[in-house]
Amino acid sequence: MKKQFKGKPLKRLDRYIIAKFLGHYFFAIALIISIAVVFDYNEHIDKFVANNAPWKAIIFDYYLNFIPYFSNLFSPLFVFIAVIFFTSKLAENSEIIAMFSTGTSLHRLMRPYMVSALIIALLTYGLGAYIIPKGNVVRLEFENTYKKKKKVESARNIQMEVEPNVIAYIERFESSNNTAYRFSLDRFEGNSMKSHFTARTLVYTGNKDNPHQWKAKNWQSRVITDSLEIITSGLQMDTIVQIEPYDLLISKNQQETLTSPELKRYIDKQRRRGIANIKEFEIEYHKRIATSFAAFILTLIGVSLSAKKVKGGMGLNLGIGIALSFGYIVFQTISSTFAINGNTPPIVAVWIPNIVFLVIGVFLYWKAPK
């Protein structure tokens, strides 16, 4: 009976800590994002007015997608603030000392914190991998139309392997009319060319059901065999080419508009084609997982820092926590830059901040009062 009685307060304590942790987390998001929205609107109101952005688009297309995007982007900061603010209040009110006096260890106290971190990690990954990318399509379209007025409309000198041993070349592609100019398609067997297809223009006519449908204009086909060469030509012909328009144009932040399964398929497809500029897509794919996992690391650091009652009170712990969380975000940005501009593998660059801060967290946990 004694053991059963003793277990009840711990379960109630778990629910108390989880509710407070998540409550402070969402309160921090609401407070800081509200301020961010006000500052962003004040900064860009002139552009909105100059470009005749309608109020409906500003509210529903831009800010309704701006809020979840930046909330998820700075989730590590909100985790740190929530943990340190709430735990420092517990320590300042001597509640943690009371918990320790009942025989509750720091290890046991970490359990509800880690459950909360798991909830945040799953929420962060689910939003970042599946939901927010869909909203980013609308948000980036609004930015390119009313805010930045910068959109990639064309590409030149594109060469890619569209299928095994099939190489396509496009001199210029225009997104305004989905047209490729001076197109050629070569098929090889070993080192020997087996066919050579050219078209003055190649117009995209595909849809969701037939995504690889194109119309070739002023085309010529050469089929090469061992004994002869067959040449045919024409003014217009429907044809299938294993390319879609979005394969030809890589616009800024395009990786943010793809869900994680779409990112994985895109990376695999572009890698098979020999496309080199996919590091930003690989970084985005791995960063969504690494950022979600960071909730556990930053929770460990936050509890270890703020579980002890100090003279400086909550302000000192909060200052240290904010500095560390910004340090994590800056470190993550720098390491991603090394991957894009250097030879660092994207998965290594993305996980380096987590590894470094995990070491810091383990050290602080070891030094924290038990």
PyMOL commands that set and color helices and strands:
alter all, ss='L'
color gray80, all
select helices_A, chain A and resi 2-50+55-73+75-92+95-101+106-147+245-248+254-257+260-273+279-306+313-341+346-367
alter helices_A, ss='H'
color red, helices_A
select strands_A, chain A and resi 154-163+166-174+179-189+192-204+213-224+229-240
alter strands_A, ss='S'
color yellow, strands_A
deselect
rebuild
show_as cartoon
